[in-house]
Amino acid sequence: MPETTFKELKIHWESYGEKAPLLLISGVGGGTWTWEEGIAAWSPHFRVIAFDNIGGGRSSMPDRPYMMAEMADHAAAVLDAAGVEQAGVVGLSMGGMIAQELTLRHPDRVRRLVLGSTHCGVSRRIPPDPDIIKQFADNKGLSPEQIFDKNLLLLVTPRFLKKDSDVLKRYKERELRAPIQPDYALERQLGAIAGFDACARIQQIHVPTLILTAELDKLVPPENGGILSSRIPGAVEKSFADAGHLIHLECADEFHEMVVQFFSV
């Protein structure tokens, strides 16, 4: 699979399909593997491009502070490497923060924008319970499978866990096959979130924007969607009932169809 280099950093990326480009930006600890179901659903309609953020997957993992702005520049570099001038963009969680910065820093590169399970930054965000973040970040002494099982309790609802679905099984298999994220790299990605603040700037986003929230999101409370939609001109907000943070898994069919409809305009 291809990779590009940006200021001596390696950025791994993948491309599927041949139609209008759709760039996917994943959250903390995620990467190209995060989007397996989405790629299958969207590649007949779009050229789907996904990449690993620095600190995750097969991209570089420097042990120094990460900034959301530089991660947005990496997304633009992936578009350059793919030969794409402008794309639809879907960003989830931290990926939604990167997507905001991408749209602000490189406005000509983004055609339409989906922001899921995310917030605009520290000055206005409604934070989760501090114990939630502590649980999510504390991986000391745990195996990759134990980390996955611990975090899953924070990322989806008990109802979805009880389903024991094939989607969930495949997601776990992919996560356990993915390159292991070192503790320092997780801390660097979380540090990028802690230093992110676009709340005073997102009124400068002038592309059609869809805000997606989950009513039972423990990591990014759904009220953050209202802050985003009130500040991004013309943004439309939609909520997934009885769902947790990983809306692309827990509400996969509805989520996939919503994205197809939004970007098919």
C-alpha positions as CSV (number, residue, x, y, z in Angstrom):
1,M,0.0,0.0,0.0
2,P,1.2,3.5,-0.7
3,E,2.8,6.0,1.7
4,T,3.9,9.6,1.5
5,T,6.5,11.5,3.4
6,F,5.8,14.9,5.0
7,K,8.7,16.7,6.7
8,E,10.5,13.3,7.2
9,L,7.3,11.7,8.6
10,K,5.9,8.6,6.9
11,I,2.1,8.7,6.4
12,H,0.6,5.4,5.4
13,W,-2.6,5.6,3.2
14,E,-4.9,3.4,1.1
15,S,-7.3,4.0,-1.7
16,Y,-10.4,2.0,-2.9
17,G,-12.8,2.7,-5.7
18,E,-12.6,5.1,-8.7
19,K,-15.3,7.7,-8.4
20,A,-15.5,11.1,-6.5
21,P,-12.9,11.1,-3.7
22,L,-13.9,10.7,-0.1
23,L,-11.3,11.1,2.6
24,L,-11.7,9.3,5.9
25,I,-9.9,10.5,9.1
26,S,-9.9,8.2,12.1
27,G,-9.8,8.9,15.8
28,V,-7.3,8.1,18.7
29,G,-5.5,4.8,18.1
30,G,-7.4,4.1,14.9
31,G,-6.3,3.9,11.3
32,T,-7.1,2.5,7.9
33,W,-8.5,-0.7,9.5
34,T,-11.1,1.3,11.4
35,W,-13.1,1.8,8.2
36,E,-13.4,-1.8,6.8
37,E,-17.3,-1.7,6.7
38,G,-17.3,1.8,5.5
39,I,-14.9,1.1,2.7
40,A,-17.0,-1.8,1.6
41,A,-20.2,0.3,1.7
42,W,-18.7,3.5,0.1
43,S,-16.2,2.3,-2.5
44,P,-18.9,1.5,-5.1
45,H,-20.0,5.2,-4.9
46,F,-16.7,7.0,-4.2
47,R,-12.9,6.7,-4.4
48,V,-12.4,6.1,-0.6
49,I,-9.0,7.2,0.8
50,A,-8.0,6.4,4.4
51,F,-4.7,6.9,6.2
52,D,-3.0,6.3,9.5
53,N,-2.5,9.4,11.7
54,I,0.9,9.9,13.1
55,G,1.2,7.9,16.3
56,G,-0.8,5.1,14.9
57,G,-0.8,2.2,12.5
58,R,2.0,2.1,9.9
59,S,2.6,5.9,10.0
60,S,5.5,7.5,11.9
61,M,5.3,7.6,15.7
62,P,7.6,10.4,16.9
63,D,7.9,10.8,20.6
64,R,7.3,14.6,20.8
65,P,4.2,16.8,21.0
66,Y,1.6,16.4,18.2
67,M,-0.5,19.3,17.0
68,M,-3.9,19.0,15.3
69,A,-2.8,21.5,12.7
70,E,0.1,19.4,11.6
71,M,-2.1,16.3,11.5
72,A,-4.4,18.3,9.2
73,D,-1.5,19.1,7.0
74,H,-0.8,15.4,6.8
75,A,-4.3,14.8,5.6
76,A,-3.7,17.4,2.9
77,A,-0.4,15.7,2.0
78,V,-2.3,12.4,1.5
79,L,-4.7,14.1,-0.9
80,D,-1.6,15.4,-2.7
81,A,-0.1,11.9,-2.9
82,A,-3.4,10.5,-4.2
83,G,-3.6,13.2,-6.9
84,V,-6.8,14.6,-5.4
85,E,-7.5,18.4,-5.5
86,Q,-10.7,18.3,-3.5
87,A,-12.6,15.6,-1.5
88,G,-15.5,15.0,0.7
89,V,-14.2,14.4,4.2
90,V,-15.5,12.2,7.1
91,G,-13.8,12.7,10.4
92,L,-14.8,10.8,13.6
93,S,-13.7,11.8,17.1
94,M,-10.1,13.1,17.0
95,G,-10.5,12.6,13.2
96,G,-13.3,15.2,13.4
97,M,-11.0,17.6,15.0
98,I,-8.4,17.0,12.3
99,A,-11.1,17.5,9.7
100,Q,-12.0,20.9,11.2
101,E,-8.4,22.0,11.0
102,L,-8.1,20.6,7.5
103,T,-11.1,22.6,6.3
104,L,-9.8,25.8,8.0
105,R,-6.2,25.5,6.9
106,H,-6.9,24.1,3.4
107,P,-10.4,25.3,2.6
108,D,-10.1,24.6,-1.2
109,R,-9.4,20.9,-0.5
110,V,-12.8,20.1,1.2
111,R,-16.0,19.8,-0.8
112,R,-18.4,18.7,1.9
113,L,-17.8,17.7,5.5
114,V,-19.1,15.1,8.0
115,L,-18.0,15.5,11.7
116,G,-19.0,12.6,13.9
117,S,-18.7,12.2,17.7
118,T,-16.4,15.2,18.1
119,H,-16.1,18.7,19.5
120,C,-14.6,22.1,18.5
121,G,-11.9,22.3,21.2
122,V,-11.1,23.0,24.8
123,S,-12.6,26.5,25.1
124,R,-16.2,25.4,24.6
125,R,-16.3,21.6,24.7
126,I,-18.4,19.7,27.2
127,P,-15.9,17.2,28.6
128,P,-16.6,13.6,29.6
129,D,-16.3,12.5,33.2
130,P,-12.6,12.6,34.1
131,D,-12.7,9.0,35.2
132,I,-13.7,8.0,31.6
133,I,-10.5,9.5,30.1
134,K,-8.5,8.0,32.9
135,Q,-9.9,4.6,32.2
136,F,-9.3,5.0,28.4
137,A,-5.7,6.1,28.8
138,D,-4.6,3.7,31.6
139,N,-3.2,0.6,29.7
140,K,-0.4,-0.2,32.2
141,G,0.2,-3.9,32.4
142,L,-2.6,-4.8,30.0
143,S,-2.4,-7.0,26.9
144,P,-3.7,-5.7,23.6
145,E,-6.9,-7.8,24.0
146,Q,-7.4,-6.5,27.6
147,I,-7.0,-3.0,26.4
148,F,-9.6,-3.6,23.6
149,D,-12.1,-5.1,26.0
150,K,-11.6,-2.3,28.6
151,N,-12.1,0.4,26.0
152,L,-15.0,-1.2,24.3
153,L,-17.1,-0.7,27.5
154,L,-16.5,3.0,27.0
155,L,-17.1,3.1,23.2
156,V,-20.3,1.3,22.7
157,T,-23.5,0.7,24.6
158,P,-24.3,-2.4,26.7
159,R,-27.1,-3.2,24.3
160,F,-24.7,-3.4,21.4
161,L,-22.3,-5.5,23.4
162,K,-25.0,-8.0,24.2
163,K,-25.7,-8.5,20.5
164,D,-22.4,-10.2,20.0
165,S,-22.6,-9.1,16.4
166,D,-20.3,-10.2,13.5
167,V,-19.5,-6.4,13.1
168,L,-18.1,-6.3,16.6
169,K,-16.2,-9.6,16.1
170,R,-14.6,-8.3,12.9
171,Y,-13.8,-5.0,14.6
172,K,-12.0,-6.8,17.4
173,E,-10.1,-9.0,15.0
174,R,-8.9,-6.0,13.1
175,E,-7.9,-4.1,16.2
176,L,-5.8,-7.0,17.4
177,R,-4.1,-7.4,14.0
178,A,-3.3,-3.7,13.8
179,P,0.2,-2.5,14.8
180,I,0.4,-2.0,18.5
181,Q,0.3,1.7,19.6
182,P,3.0,2.5,22.2
183,D,1.8,4.2,25.3
184,Y,3.7,7.3,24.5
185,A,2.0,7.6,21.1
186,L,-1.4,7.3,22.7
187,E,-0.4,10.0,25.2
188,R,0.8,12.2,22.3
189,Q,-2.5,11.8,20.4
190,L,-4.5,12.6,23.6
191,G,-2.2,15.6,24.1
192,A,-3.1,16.9,20.6
193,I,-6.8,16.7,21.6
194,A,-6.0,18.6,24.9
195,G,-4.3,21.3,22.9
196,F,-6.9,21.6,20.2
197,D,-9.2,24.6,20.0
198,A,-11.0,25.7,16.8
199,C,-14.2,27.0,18.5
200,A,-13.5,30.7,17.7
201,R,-12.6,29.8,14.1
202,I,-15.2,27.3,12.8
203,Q,-17.5,30.0,11.7
204,Q,-15.0,30.3,8.9
205,I,-16.1,26.8,7.6
206,H,-18.3,27.5,4.6
207,V,-18.8,24.0,3.1
208,P,-21.9,22.0,3.6
209,T,-21.4,20.3,7.0
210,L,-23.2,17.4,8.7
211,I,-22.8,16.9,12.5
212,L,-23.4,13.4,13.8
213,T,-23.8,12.7,17.5
214,A,-24.6,9.7,19.7
215,E,-27.1,10.1,22.5
216,L,-25.1,7.8,24.9
217,D,-21.6,8.9,23.9
218,K,-19.4,8.7,27.0
219,L,-16.3,10.1,25.5
220,V,-17.7,13.1,23.6
221,P,-21.1,14.0,25.2
222,P,-23.7,14.7,22.4
223,E,-24.2,18.3,23.5
224,N,-20.9,19.1,21.8
225,G,-22.7,18.5,18.5
226,G,-25.0,21.5,19.3
227,I,-22.0,23.7,19.9
228,L,-20.6,22.7,16.5
229,S,-23.9,23.1,14.6
230,S,-24.5,26.5,16.2
231,R,-21.1,27.8,15.1
232,I,-20.6,26.3,11.6
233,P,-22.8,28.3,9.2
234,G,-25.6,26.2,7.7
235,A,-24.5,23.0,9.5
236,V,-27.1,20.3,10.0
237,E,-27.1,18.1,13.1
238,K,-28.4,14.5,13.3
239,S,-28.4,12.3,16.4
240,F,-28.2,8.5,16.7
241,A,-30.5,7.3,19.5
242,D,-29.4,4.7,22.0
243,A,-25.8,4.6,20.6
244,G,-22.3,5.1,21.9
245,H,-19.2,6.8,20.6
246,L,-18.5,4.3,17.7
247,I,-21.4,5.3,15.6
248,H,-19.8,3.9,12.5
249,L,-20.0,0.4,14.1
250,E,-23.1,0.5,16.3
251,C,-25.3,2.2,13.7
252,A,-23.3,1.0,10.6
253,D,-26.1,0.7,8.1
254,E,-27.8,4.0,8.9
255,F,-24.4,5.7,9.1
256,H,-23.2,4.4,5.8
257,E,-26.4,5.3,4.0
258,M,-26.4,8.8,5.5
259,V,-22.8,9.4,4.2
260,V,-23.7,8.2,0.7
261,Q,-26.7,10.5,0.6
262,F,-24.8,13.5,1.9
263,F,-21.9,13.2,-0.5
264,S,-23.9,12.2,-3.5
265,V,-25.2,15.8,-4.0
